[in-house]
Amino acid sequence: MVAGDHARDHGIATRMQRSVVSEMCVGGKLWPVASLPVSRYRFSRHKFSMKNPEYERRFKLAAYTEKWAVTMSKVRVRQVVSRTPFPRWHLLTFSGPGGGESRGIVDMIAIRKDHSTPRRGLKRGDTFQIILIQVKGGYAAKPTAEDGKRLRIVAREHGACGVLLAAWKKGKAARFYSLRKKATNGKPEWTEVDDLDAVFG
């Protein structure tokens, strides 16, 4: 790199650090921002990036897959709870703006009234049984150890009786995995549920 090129790049970097970007380098030339097609570029205070059609396609596909994963997981659970004795389980899902994924580690909860013998001062049906469910669709990454830790904290916070992972892939029924109550070195955090009826029994 010659001295002139170095000075030019330094000048560009300095201008890019200002709160308002007036010029940017495209194709080796310095262009006024106003002359560039806005639809192709996204700007922030300190950086800019070109919109990537492939990234946007994958983002939309991931959102679409996530919605279907939640739907198919609900179908599987409803098939099971339709056979369970009263009181019935109810499913509650959480969605963000536009029906997309919402913030937080829990995607869905199953809840029903607890008709077992109540503790002193309460009557049957005063308390609830809750199962937390995280949903993964397609080839989404498996939950991390940090995810497991957060889910255990949430479960303790709300007195949940179990934590499930629902994993769905197109063309297949949702599969469910149960989170161990305590992390154990050398053992997987999640174990596949062979009998979902027993979980919601």
Secondary structure, DSSP 8 states (H G I E B T S, - for coil): --HHHHHHHHHHHHHHTSSS--EEEETTEEEEGGGS-GGGEEE-SS-EEE--HHHHHHHHHHHHHHHHHHHHHHHHHHHHHTTS-SS--EEEE---GGG---SSS--EEEEEE--S---TT--TTSSEEEEEEEEEETT-----HHHHHHHHHHHHHHT-SEEEEEEE-TTS--EEEEE-SS--TTS-SEEE-S-HHHHT-
